[in-house]
Structure formats: C-alpha cells, structure tokens
Amino acid sequence: FSLLSRMSPLSSRSLTTILRPNNIVESTIFGTRLFATKGKTKKAAMKRFKVMAGGRVKAWKQGARHNTGYKTRKRKNNLAKSAGITESKIEKNIKKMLNLK
C-alpha cells in the first residue's frame, strides 16, 4: 500500500471510496473494517413482480401468452389485467427476493 503512505490523513474519505470492492472491505489509513455484502436481486422475481408506490406488490396473470384462440374475449381481457398480491406472507417473500425491506 504505497498509495496509503503518500496520502494525507485528510484525504482518507476519498481513499475509502477507492478501496471498496463489492462493499466488503473498507481500507483506511487507520485499519480495515469489514462490511456485510449487498444482497442480490432475484432476476426472475424482478421480471414477474413490480412494487407499487404504496409498497403493495403487483403481478400479472398467467395464461395469456399462447393458446388464446379458443379462449373467449372476456377471458382474455380479464387475463390482460394485473393482479395484486393479497397474502402478506407471499408479499413479504417477494419483497425479500427483490431485496427490499
């Protein structure tokens, strides 16, 4: 760490942002601190669900992609609407997958 010896103590704040790969280790002039890693978002959940402004989870109905030739117009129109997740346990699990509190 020859870079550390050249930098003044006043510039330690800029040093911490340089030496933070993946938010795991922060190296400063005074020592090293460990951080928890950031959680990763499940990409499959990100594609299927959306969190609205109020915190409710929105999902789309299944069955509207193919084999729509024999389905009635009313059924296809109802499939085009989004559905909110009503159960709180499922909503909490979806928010965990989306890496939200």
Residue frames relative to the residue before (quaternion, step in Angstrom):
aa qw qx qy qz dx dy dz
F 1.0000 0.0000 0.0000 0.0000 0.00 0.00 0.00
S 0.0342 0.8141 -0.5764 0.0625 3.56 0.52 1.10
L 0.5579 0.5966 -0.3784 0.4355 3.57 1.24 -0.47
L 0.6393 0.5425 -0.3258 0.4368 3.58 1.01 -0.78
S 0.6842 0.4967 -0.3012 0.4409 3.55 0.93 -0.87
R 0.6712 0.5104 -0.3011 0.4453 3.59 1.12 -0.59
M 0.6684 0.5194 -0.3085 0.4340 3.60 1.10 -0.59
S 0.4655 -0.6726 0.4992 0.2857 3.55 -1.09 0.68
P 0.6248 -0.5514 0.3833 0.3983 3.64 -1.16 0.41
L 0.6099 0.5689 -0.3625 0.4159 3.60 1.11 -0.46
S 0.7168 0.4294 -0.2624 0.4826 3.58 1.10 -0.52
S 0.3220 0.7689 -0.5013 0.2320 3.62 1.16 0.40
R 0.5860 0.5842 -0.3757 0.4173 3.60 1.12 -0.56
S 0.6754 0.4623 -0.2973 0.4917 3.59 0.97 -0.77
L 0.6041 0.5672 -0.3531 0.4342 3.58 1.13 -0.59
T 0.6453 0.5341 -0.3365 0.4302 3.60 0.97 -0.80
T 0.6708 0.4813 -0.3222 0.4632 3.59 0.99 -0.64
I 0.6234 0.5370 -0.3449 0.4517 3.60 1.12 -0.55
L 0.7953 0.3229 -0.1467 0.4916 3.56 0.80 -1.00
R 0.5059 0.6312 -0.4492 0.3794 3.61 0.83 0.90
P 0.0067 -0.8109 0.5852 -0.0029 3.62 0.22 1.14
N 0.8705 -0.0155 -0.0352 0.4906 3.58 -0.83 1.09
N 0.5316 -0.6659 0.3879 0.3515 3.60 1.19 0.55
I 0.4562 0.6896 -0.4557 0.3297 3.61 1.05 0.59
V 0.8163 0.0892 -0.0103 0.5706 3.60 0.74 -1.00
E 0.1253 -0.7615 0.6311 0.0778 3.53 -1.00 0.85
S 0.1329 -0.7962 0.5880 0.0512 3.56 -0.65 1.12
T 0.0133 -0.7838 0.6207 -0.0132 3.53 -0.82 0.99
I 0.6836 -0.4463 0.3624 0.4497 3.53 -1.29 -0.02
F 0.7117 0.4777 -0.2492 0.4508 3.57 1.09 -0.73
G 0.7733 -0.2786 0.1815 0.5399 3.64 1.17 -0.21
T 0.5128 -0.6231 0.4961 0.3203 3.54 -1.29 -0.37
R 0.1026 -0.7739 0.6224 0.0569 3.57 -0.99 0.86
L 0.3264 -0.7388 0.5566 0.1945 3.56 -1.07 0.74
F 0.1607 -0.7759 0.6055 0.0747 3.55 -1.07 0.78
A 0.5239 -0.5911 0.4950 0.3622 3.55 -1.21 0.39
T 0.4985 -0.6494 0.4768 0.3201 3.55 -1.07 0.68
K 0.5297 -0.6090 0.4790 0.3450 3.54 -1.20 0.49
G 0.4717 -0.6611 0.4991 0.3021 3.56 -1.07 0.69
K 0.3570 -0.7328 0.5380 0.2148 3.55 -1.09 0.66
T 0.4457 -0.6771 0.5227 0.2639 3.54 -1.07 0.80
K 0.4021 -0.6760 0.5601 0.2601 3.55 -1.02 0.85
K 0.3948 -0.7637 0.4630 0.2157 3.56 -0.48 1.23
A 0.6121 0.5499 -0.3583 0.4412 3.61 1.06 -0.64
A 0.6618 0.4865 -0.3012 0.4843 3.59 1.03 -0.78
M 0.6232 0.5531 -0.3394 0.4365 3.57 1.05 -0.74
K 0.6726 0.4955 -0.2935 0.4647 3.58 1.08 -0.74
R 0.7518 0.4375 -0.2110 0.4460 3.60 1.07 -0.69
F 0.7903 0.2608 -0.1186 0.5416 3.59 1.12 -0.58
K 0.1172 -0.7594 0.6357 0.0733 3.52 -1.29 0.51
V 0.2892 -0.7443 0.5750 0.1784 3.56 -0.95 0.87
M 0.3379 -0.7595 0.5262 0.1791 3.55 -0.73 1.12
A 0.7298 -0.4567 0.2869 0.4202 3.58 -1.28 0.27
G 0.6956 0.4705 -0.2738 0.4689 3.60 1.04 -0.69
G 0.6091 -0.5762 0.3491 0.4186 3.58 1.25 -0.09
R 0.5230 0.6233 -0.4211 0.4008 3.59 1.25 -0.11
V 0.3872 -0.7185 0.5328 0.2235 3.56 -1.18 0.64
K 0.1920 -0.7800 0.5921 0.0649 3.54 -0.92 1.02
A 0.0278 -0.7859 0.6177 -0.0080 3.57 -1.00 0.88
W 0.3906 -0.6986 0.5435 0.2529 3.54 -1.27 0.33
K 0.5223 -0.6558 0.4497 0.3081 3.55 -1.10 0.68
Q 0.4118 -0.7086 0.5198 0.2412 3.52 -1.14 0.67
G 0.6868 0.5155 -0.3506 0.3736 3.54 -1.26 0.34
A 0.6217 0.5630 -0.3481 0.4188 3.60 1.19 0.15
R 0.5271 0.6779 -0.3916 0.3304 3.61 1.23 -0.04
H 0.8136 -0.0355 0.0620 0.5770 3.59 0.83 -0.92
N 0.7571 0.3340 -0.3003 0.4744 3.58 -1.35 0.24
T 0.3507 0.7564 -0.4828 0.2678 3.57 0.98 0.81
G 0.4443 0.7240 -0.4404 0.2907 3.59 1.26 -0.03
Y 0.7613 0.3661 -0.2034 0.4949 3.58 0.96 -0.79
K 0.5538 0.6007 -0.4038 0.4115 3.62 1.24 -0.11
T 0.5075 -0.6586 0.4597 0.3122 3.55 -1.03 0.77
R 0.6557 -0.5176 0.3800 0.3972 3.54 -1.29 0.41
K 0.6375 0.5331 -0.3246 0.4517 3.56 1.00 -0.83
R 0.6598 0.5120 -0.3031 0.4590 3.57 0.96 -0.88
K 0.6697 0.4905 -0.2976 0.4716 3.60 0.97 -0.85
N 0.6363 0.5206 -0.3291 0.4645 3.59 1.02 -0.73
N 0.6631 0.4920 -0.3038 0.4754 3.58 1.01 -0.79
L 0.6335 0.5206 -0.3301 0.4676 3.59 1.12 -0.62
A 0.6258 0.5593 -0.3372 0.4264 3.60 1.13 -0.57
K 0.6092 0.5548 -0.3554 0.4413 3.62 1.18 -0.44
S 0.4431 -0.6696 0.5189 0.2931 3.56 -1.15 0.55
A 0.2541 -0.7552 0.5877 0.1407 3.53 -1.24 0.53
G 0.3615 -0.7203 0.5461 0.2287 3.55 -0.96 0.80
I 0.4596 -0.6425 0.5290 0.3101 3.57 -1.16 0.56
T 0.2421 -0.8252 0.4990 0.1068 3.57 -0.59 1.13
E 0.6840 0.4727 -0.3037 0.4652 3.61 1.02 -0.65
S 0.4643 -0.7233 0.4421 0.2567 3.56 -0.77 1.07
K 0.6216 0.5412 -0.3571 0.4395 3.63 1.04 -0.66
I 0.6581 0.4904 -0.3081 0.4811 3.57 0.96 -0.85
E 0.6373 0.5313 -0.3199 0.4575 3.57 0.99 -0.84
K 0.6473 0.5169 -0.3145 0.4635 3.59 1.01 -0.82
N 0.6596 0.5026 -0.3087 0.4658 3.60 0.99 -0.82
I 0.6344 0.5200 -0.3297 0.4674 3.58 1.02 -0.76
K 0.6529 0.5083 -0.3128 0.4664 3.59 0.99 -0.80
K 0.6041 0.5342 -0.3512 0.4757 3.59 1.13 -0.60
M 0.6654 0.4991 -0.3050 0.4638 3.57 0.96 -0.87
L 0.6936 0.4465 -0.2633 0.5003 3.57 1.13 -0.65
N 0.4364 -0.7312 0.4235 0.3091 3.57 1.36 0.12
L 0.4479 0.6393 -0.4849 0.3943 3.56 0.95 0.97
K 0.5462 -0.6210 0.4457 0.3426 3.57 -1.15 0.52
